[in-house]
Amino acid sequence: MSADATKSSNTGIDCNRVAREEILESYVVGRLTEQEREAFEEHYFECARCFGELQAVQAVREELQRTGPGTEAQTVPPFR
């Protein structure tokens, strides 16, 4: 699948739905059901765009956790 794939896999998840329903963010913080998590994982393994965005969000989250509470780094606006 191409890097800008929006085509839905057999799970019904596509890039537009990921963005619209904030699935990526919910995945990172562990708010998806097991079924939703599995469906998103199936999608992002086939979609370079969502996989790249997931890596970026995880990197930011890890950096915020590393810098700890009370640092200026935590004033970064939420990912959209």
C-alpha positions as CSV (number, residue, x, y, z in Angstrom):
1,M,0.0,0.0,0.0
2,S,1.3,3.5,-0.7
3,A,2.5,6.0,1.9
4,D,-0.7,8.0,1.5
5,A,-3.0,5.1,1.6
6,T,-6.5,5.8,2.8
7,K,-8.0,2.6,1.5
8,S,-9.8,0.6,4.2
9,S,-8.5,-2.8,5.0
10,N,-10.8,-5.7,5.8
11,T,-11.1,-4.2,9.4
12,G,-12.9,-1.1,8.2
13,I,-10.2,1.2,9.5
14,D,-8.7,3.8,7.1
15,C,-6.6,6.9,7.5
16,N,-9.6,9.2,7.5
17,R,-11.3,7.2,10.3
18,V,-8.0,7.1,12.3
19,A,-7.9,10.9,12.2
20,R,-11.6,11.6,12.6
21,E,-12.0,9.3,15.7
22,E,-8.5,10.0,17.1
23,I,-7.8,6.3,17.0
24,L,-4.0,6.8,17.0
25,E,-4.0,8.9,20.1
26,S,-6.4,6.5,21.9
27,Y,-4.1,3.6,20.9
28,V,-1.0,5.3,22.3
29,V,-2.7,5.9,25.7
30,G,-4.3,2.5,25.8
31,R,-8.0,3.5,25.5
32,L,-9.0,1.1,22.7
33,T,-10.8,-2.1,23.2
34,E,-8.9,-5.2,22.2
35,Q,-10.9,-5.5,19.0
36,E,-10.2,-1.8,18.1
37,R,-6.5,-2.2,19.0
38,E,-6.1,-5.3,16.8
39,A,-8.0,-3.5,13.9
40,F,-5.8,-0.5,14.2
41,E,-2.6,-2.6,14.3
42,E,-3.7,-4.4,11.2
43,H,-4.2,-1.1,9.5
44,Y,-1.0,0.6,10.5
45,F,1.2,-2.4,9.6
46,E,-0.2,-1.9,6.0
47,C,-0.1,1.9,6.0
48,A,3.1,3.8,5.9
49,R,1.3,7.1,6.7
50,C,-0.3,5.9,9.9
51,F,2.8,3.9,10.9
52,G,4.9,7.0,10.6
53,E,2.4,9.1,12.5
54,L,2.3,6.5,15.3
55,Q,6.1,6.5,15.6
56,A,6.1,10.3,15.8
57,V,3.4,10.4,18.5
58,Q,5.2,7.7,20.5
59,A,8.5,9.5,20.3
60,V,6.9,12.7,21.6
61,R,5.2,10.9,24.4
62,E,8.4,9.1,25.4
63,E,10.3,12.4,25.4
64,L,7.6,14.1,27.6
65,Q,7.8,11.1,30.0
66,R,11.6,11.3,30.0
67,T,11.7,15.0,30.8
68,G,9.4,14.5,33.8
69,P,6.7,16.7,35.4
70,G,7.3,20.4,35.8
71,T,9.4,21.0,32.7
72,E,8.6,23.3,29.9
73,A,8.5,20.4,27.5
74,Q,5.1,19.5,28.8
75,T,3.5,22.7,27.6
76,V,3.5,21.3,24.0
77,P,-0.1,21.5,22.6
78,P,-1.8,18.1,22.0
79,F,-1.2,16.3,18.7
80,R,-3.8,16.8,16.0
